[in-house]
Amino acid sequence: MKNLNWFFLVVILLQACALNKSVVPTGQYFGELPCADCPGINYSLSLNKDFTYTEATRYQGREASEFLDSGKYELIDDTIVTLTSKPEHAGLKQFVAKDNQLFILDLEGNPIESSYASWYILTKEKPSAQVNSQLNASWELQLINDIPVVVDRELPYLELQLNNDRFSGFGGCNRINGPVRQDGPTLKFGMIIATKMACPDLETETQFLELLNNRTWGYKIEGSNLVLTDGNEQLVFTQKE
């Protein structure tokens, strides 16, 4: 009977250990991060079962190859991934693991809450270089650098036709069109052609066209919104019905 009691005790302890065992968020995660002086940063992080990691960083639009880094990581409270091989206040050091995603934390270990927060989420879905069919739609301009767009007439909009590398639309006063090309996670706009109508207030249209003309933007689709950013400035559109 005594041996039987010991047997049941061991079984209970093993079950308790199994219930308390951490689920390590292993796998490869991908993201396209903002860049102050380039279209964007391709970033990937591989977390291995032996608590080692491999990190790859590539700056878009630059000839330099990938920057690779590797080392050790630890899992804190089953959710916080810390790359312990990195210096104490290095960037891309801490992440929150949730729902098969990694949420990048800032240098102080806090959640990123700026207008670019959605860019600091890594997923297991590898970015595709194919034309995103969702982009081929009409997009109505809502925000320029977090400031709502207010006009007397129709809101400015873009109609993207990426299969033909073209766009058309409306600037707020004049009809516009020109070349645009999708290159991975970026949209590259060429010289814009606009009609020459005179309107009382051209300030918004002038700003909008200056931001698009011969510019390259990183893009993301968030629900019904299209967000363009180059790391310094941001345009937010809503899909036009």
C-alpha positions in Angstrom: 0.0 0.0 0.0 2.9 2.4 0.8 4.5 1.8 -2.6 1.1 2.5 -4.2 0.8 5.8 -2.4 4.2 6.8 -3.7 3.2 5.8 -7.2 0.2 8.1 -7.1 2.2 11.0 -5.7 4.8 10.7 -8.5 1.9 10.7 -11.1 0.4 13.8 -9.5 3.8 15.6 -9.5 4.4 14.7 -13.1 1.0 16.0 -14.1 1.6 19.3 -12.3 4.9 19.8 -14.0 3.3 19.1 -17.4 0.6 21.7 -16.7 3.2 24.3 -15.6 5.5 23.7 -18.6 6.1 26.8 -20.7 5.1 26.8 -24.3 8.1 28.2 -26.1 7.1 30.3 -29.2 9.5 28.6 -31.6 9.5 29.2 -35.3 10.4 31.9 -37.8 8.8 35.3 -37.6 8.8 38.0 -40.3 8.2 41.8 -40.4 8.7 44.9 -42.5 9.9 47.7 -40.2 9.9 51.5 -40.7 13.2 53.0 -41.8 14.1 56.7 -41.5 16.2 56.8 -44.7 15.1 53.9 -46.8 11.7 52.4 -48.0 11.7 49.8 -45.2 13.5 47.1 -43.3 13.0 43.4 -44.0 13.4 41.6 -40.7 13.2 38.0 -39.6 13.7 36.2 -36.3 14.0 32.5 -35.8 13.5 31.1 -32.3 14.8 27.6 -31.8 13.8 25.0 -29.2 17.3 25.1 -27.6 16.8 28.8 -26.8 19.0 30.1 -29.5 18.0 32.6 -32.1 19.0 33.8 -35.6 18.2 37.3 -36.7 18.3 38.7 -40.3 18.0 42.3 -41.3 18.0 43.8 -44.8 17.6 47.5 -45.6 15.4 47.9 -48.7 16.9 50.0 -51.6 20.5 49.4 -50.5 23.1 47.1 -52.1 24.4 45.7 -48.9 23.5 42.1 -48.1 21.6 40.8 -45.1 23.0 41.5 -41.6 22.9 38.3 -39.6 23.0 37.9 -35.8 22.6 34.9 -33.5 22.7 34.2 -29.8 20.7 33.1 -26.8 17.2 34.1 -25.7 15.0 33.4 -22.7 11.3 33.3 -22.0 10.0 35.3 -19.1 6.5 34.7 -17.6 5.7 32.5 -20.6 5.2 35.6 -22.8 8.2 37.9 -22.9 11.0 36.8 -25.3 14.3 38.5 -24.5 17.4 38.2 -26.7 19.9 37.9 -23.9 22.9 38.0 -26.2 22.2 41.6 -27.2 23.4 44.6 -25.2 21.1 45.8 -22.4 19.5 48.8 -24.3 19.7 47.5 -27.9 16.7 47.7 -30.2 14.8 44.6 -31.2 15.7 42.9 -27.9 12.3 42.2 -26.3 9.1 40.9 -27.7 5.7 39.8 -26.4 4.6 36.4 -27.8 0.8 36.2 -28.4 -1.4 34.4 -30.9 1.5 33.2 -33.1 2.8 36.8 -33.3 5.7 38.7 -31.7 5.0 42.3 -30.6 8.2 44.3 -30.5 8.8 46.3 -27.3 10.6 49.6 -27.2 14.0 50.3 -25.6 12.5 50.5 -22.1 10.6 47.2 -22.6 7.2 48.9 -23.1 4.6 48.4 -25.9 5.0 50.7 -28.9 2.0 53.0 -29.0 2.8 55.4 -31.8 0.9 55.6 -35.1 3.5 53.1 -36.4 2.7 50.5 -33.8 1.2 48.1 -36.3 4.5 48.0 -38.2 6.2 46.5 -35.1 4.4 43.1 -35.2 6.1 40.0 -36.5 4.1 37.1 -37.9 4.9 33.6 -39.2 3.6 34.6 -42.7 6.4 35.3 -45.0 5.9 38.5 -47.1 5.0 37.8 -50.7 6.6 39.6 -53.6 3.5 39.1 -55.7 1.1 41.9 -56.6 -1.4 42.2 -53.7 -4.8 42.1 -55.3 -6.2 44.0 -52.4 -4.2 47.0 -53.5 -6.0 47.2 -56.8 -8.9 49.4 -55.5 -9.8 53.0 -55.0 -8.4 54.5 -51.8 -9.8 57.7 -50.3 -7.3 59.9 -48.3 -8.2 60.3 -44.6 -5.1 61.4 -42.7 -1.8 63.1 -43.6 0.7 62.6 -40.7 -2.2 61.9 -38.3 -4.1 65.1 -39.3 -7.6 64.6 -40.8 -8.0 65.7 -44.4 -10.8 68.3 -44.6 -11.8 69.7 -48.1 -14.8 71.5 -49.5 -15.2 69.1 -52.4 -14.6 65.4 -52.8 -11.8 63.9 -50.8 -8.6 63.1 -52.7 -8.3 59.5 -53.7 -6.1 57.0 -55.6 -7.2 54.2 -57.9 -4.4 51.7 -58.2 -4.0 49.6 -61.3 -0.9 47.7 -60.4 -1.3 45.1 -63.2 -0.6 48.0 -65.6 1.8 49.9 -63.2 -0.5 52.9 -63.3 -2.7 54.9 -61.0 -5.4 57.5 -61.5 -7.4 59.6 -59.1 -8.3 63.0 -57.7 -6.2 65.5 -55.8 -8.9 67.6 -54.3 -9.3 69.9 -57.3 -7.6 68.2 -60.3 -7.7 64.8 -61.8 -4.3 63.0 -61.5 -2.6 60.0 -63.0 0.9 58.5 -63.3 3.1 55.4 -63.0 3.3 53.3 -59.8 5.0 50.0 -59.2 4.8 47.6 -56.4 8.1 46.3 -55.3 7.7 43.8 -52.5 6.4 45.8 -49.5 6.8 49.2 -51.2 4.9 51.3 -53.7 7.1 53.5 -56.0 5.3 56.5 -57.6 6.6 58.2 -60.6 5.9 61.7 -62.1 2.3 62.7 -61.5 0.3 64.3 -64.3 -2.6 66.6 -63.2 -5.2 68.8 -64.9 -4.9 72.5 -64.5 -8.3 73.5 -62.9 -8.2 76.5 -60.6 -9.8 76.1 -57.1 -10.0 78.4 -54.1 -8.0 76.2 -51.8 -5.2 74.1 -53.3 -3.2 73.6 -50.1 -4.3 70.1 -49.4 -3.9 69.0 -53.1 -0.4 70.6 -53.3 0.7 68.8 -50.2 -0.7 65.5 -51.3 0.9 65.6 -54.7 4.3 66.6 -53.3 4.2 63.6 -51.0 3.4 61.2 -53.9 5.5 62.6 -56.7 8.6 60.5 -57.4 8.4 59.0 -53.9 8.7 55.4 -52.5 6.4 54.4 -49.7 6.2 51.3 -47.6 2.6 50.0 -47.4 0.3 47.9 -45.2 -3.3 47.1 -45.4 -5.1 47.2 -42.0 -8.7 46.1 -42.4 -10.3 48.6 -44.8 -7.3 51.0 -44.5 -4.2 51.4 -46.6 -1.3 53.0 -44.7 1.7 54.4 -46.6 4.8 55.4 -44.6 8.4 56.2 -45.3 9.5 56.2 -41.7 9.0 60.0 -41.4 5.6 60.7 -42.9 2.4 58.8 -43.2 -0.7 58.7 -45.4 -3.8 56.8 -44.3 -6.5 55.9 -46.9 -9.9 54.1 -46.6 -11.1 51.9 -49.3 -13.6 53.8 -51.5 -16.9 52.1 -52.1 
